[in-house]
Amino acid sequence: MVELCLLLEHLRRMREVHESGGTCYAQSKEWRNCAYGWHNPLFPPEYRHFCLKGGAFGAEPSCDLYYFMACYYERITGKKAPHNFEMDRSWKEQVRICAVAWEPEQQEVLLGVIACCTRWKRQRRVQNAGELLKTDGMKVLANMQQYLKALSHGVV
């Protein structure tokens, strides 16, 4: 439950940054040292390309979502994020193993949320945290969080 609460809380804070026209990670310490960023699976593909080729990199909110979800994947599974979530589908089994207490439908929702944020092409990703929080998948996870909170307080 802690990881689900952190996911939702962080996405809500990220939504505020995105709505104000900013991004969260592009100015972080990790992103400033791009000498080795080209092979870091946490970084979105367009940033990895920038690290290899140079030039100007314009971070967008979808880059935040990619980075955050790749980090979230590593946090909940204890495994390295794949270099390409679309090509290497073994990550899905790792999530299922770590969310074994969840119902299969809830596991599939979490897989869908991670997948829609880690698509290789920027145009195919969810574009910002506000958009992500409006998806049916995120609504299911928010309802699950409310149910688990009520259960832990003995209300249900």
C-alpha positions as CSV (number, residue, x, y, z in Angstrom):
1,M,0.0,0.0,0.0
2,V,2.9,2.4,0.7
3,E,4.1,2.1,-2.8
4,L,0.7,2.8,-4.2
5,C,0.3,5.9,-2.0
6,L,3.7,7.2,-3.1
7,L,2.8,6.7,-6.8
8,L,-0.4,8.6,-6.5
9,E,1.0,11.4,-4.3
10,H,4.0,11.9,-6.6
11,L,1.8,12.0,-9.7
12,R,-0.4,14.6,-8.1
13,R,2.6,16.8,-7.3
14,M,3.9,16.3,-10.8
15,R,0.6,17.3,-12.2
16,E,1.0,20.7,-10.5
17,V,4.4,21.2,-12.1
18,H,3.2,20.2,-15.5
19,E,0.1,22.4,-15.3
20,S,2.4,25.4,-14.6
21,G,4.4,24.6,-17.8
22,G,7.4,23.0,-16.1
23,T,9.1,19.6,-15.8
24,C,10.4,17.8,-12.8
25,Y,13.6,16.0,-13.7
26,A,15.4,17.7,-16.5
27,Q,17.3,20.0,-14.1
28,S,18.1,17.2,-11.6
29,K,21.6,16.1,-10.8
30,E,21.1,12.8,-12.6
31,W,20.1,14.4,-15.8
32,R,22.9,17.0,-15.8
33,N,25.6,14.4,-16.0
34,C,24.6,13.0,-19.4
35,A,28.1,11.6,-20.3
36,Y,26.8,8.1,-19.4
37,G,23.1,8.8,-19.8
38,W,22.9,7.2,-23.2
39,H,22.8,3.7,-21.7
40,N,20.7,4.5,-18.6
41,P,17.4,2.7,-18.9
42,L,15.7,5.2,-16.6
43,F,16.1,8.0,-19.1
44,P,13.6,8.4,-21.9
45,P,14.8,7.4,-25.3
46,E,15.0,11.0,-26.6
47,Y,17.3,12.0,-23.7
48,R,19.5,9.0,-24.3
49,H,19.7,10.1,-28.0
50,F,20.7,13.6,-26.8
51,C,23.4,12.2,-24.6
52,L,24.9,10.4,-27.7
53,K,24.5,13.0,-30.3
54,G,24.5,16.3,-28.3
55,G,22.5,19.3,-29.4
56,A,19.6,20.8,-27.6
57,F,17.3,18.8,-25.4
58,G,13.9,20.1,-24.7
59,A,12.4,18.1,-21.8
60,E,8.7,17.6,-21.9
61,P,6.3,16.3,-19.3
62,S,6.1,12.9,-21.0
63,C,9.9,12.6,-20.3
64,D,9.1,13.1,-16.6
65,L,6.5,10.3,-16.7
66,Y,8.9,8.0,-18.5
67,Y,11.7,8.6,-15.9
68,F,9.3,8.4,-12.9
69,M,7.7,5.1,-14.1
70,A,11.1,3.5,-14.9
71,C,12.2,4.5,-11.4
72,Y,8.9,3.3,-9.9
73,Y,9.4,0.0,-11.6
74,E,12.8,-0.4,-10.1
75,R,11.5,0.6,-6.7
76,I,8.6,-1.9,-6.6
77,T,10.5,-4.8,-8.2
78,G,14.1,-4.4,-7.0
79,K,15.1,-5.1,-10.7
80,K,16.8,-2.9,-13.3
81,A,14.4,-1.2,-15.7
82,P,14.6,-2.7,-19.2
83,H,16.2,-0.5,-21.9
84,N,13.0,-0.7,-23.9
85,F,9.8,-1.5,-22.1
86,E,8.0,-2.3,-25.3
87,M,10.6,-4.8,-26.6
88,D,11.5,-6.5,-23.4
89,R,8.2,-7.7,-21.9
90,S,9.8,-9.6,-19.0
91,W,9.3,-6.6,-16.8
92,K,5.6,-7.4,-16.7
93,E,6.2,-10.7,-14.9
94,Q,8.4,-8.9,-12.4
95,V,5.5,-6.5,-11.6
96,R,3.1,-9.4,-11.2
97,I,5.4,-11.2,-8.8
98,C,5.8,-8.1,-6.7
99,A,2.1,-7.3,-6.7
100,V,1.1,-10.9,-5.9
101,A,-1.3,-9.7,-3.2
102,W,-3.3,-7.6,-5.7
103,E,-6.1,-9.0,-7.7
104,P,-5.2,-9.9,-11.3
105,E,-7.3,-7.0,-12.7
106,Q,-5.5,-4.6,-10.4
107,Q,-2.1,-6.0,-11.6
108,E,-3.2,-5.4,-15.2
109,V,-4.1,-1.9,-14.4
110,L,-0.7,-1.2,-12.9
111,L,1.0,-2.8,-15.9
112,G,-1.1,-0.6,-18.2
113,V,-0.2,2.6,-16.4
114,I,3.5,1.8,-16.5
115,A,3.3,0.8,-20.2
116,C,1.5,3.9,-21.3
117,C,4.2,6.1,-19.7
118,T,7.2,4.1,-21.0
119,R,6.5,3.9,-24.7
120,W,9.5,4.3,-26.8
121,K,8.1,7.1,-29.0
122,R,7.3,10.2,-27.1
123,Q,4.1,10.8,-29.2
124,R,2.7,7.5,-28.1
125,R,3.2,8.2,-24.4
126,V,0.7,9.8,-22.0
127,Q,1.8,13.4,-22.3
128,N,1.6,14.7,-18.8
129,A,0.6,13.8,-15.2
130,G,-2.8,15.5,-15.4
131,E,-3.7,13.4,-18.4
132,L,-2.4,10.3,-16.7
133,L,-4.5,10.9,-13.5
134,K,-7.6,11.2,-15.6
135,T,-7.2,7.7,-17.1
136,D,-9.5,4.9,-16.1
137,G,-6.4,2.9,-14.8
138,M,-5.4,5.7,-12.4
139,K,-9.0,6.0,-11.2
140,V,-8.9,2.3,-10.4
141,L,-5.7,2.7,-8.5
142,A,-7.0,5.7,-6.6
143,N,-10.1,3.8,-5.6
144,M,-7.9,0.9,-4.5
145,Q,-5.9,3.3,-2.4
146,Q,-9.0,4.6,-0.7
147,Y,-10.3,1.1,0.0
148,L,-6.9,0.0,1.5
149,K,-6.8,3.1,3.7
150,A,-10.4,2.4,5.0
151,L,-9.5,-1.2,5.5
152,S,-6.4,-0.3,7.5
153,H,-8.5,2.0,9.7
154,G,-11.1,-0.7,10.3
155,V,-13.8,1.2,8.5
156,V,-14.6,-1.5,5.9
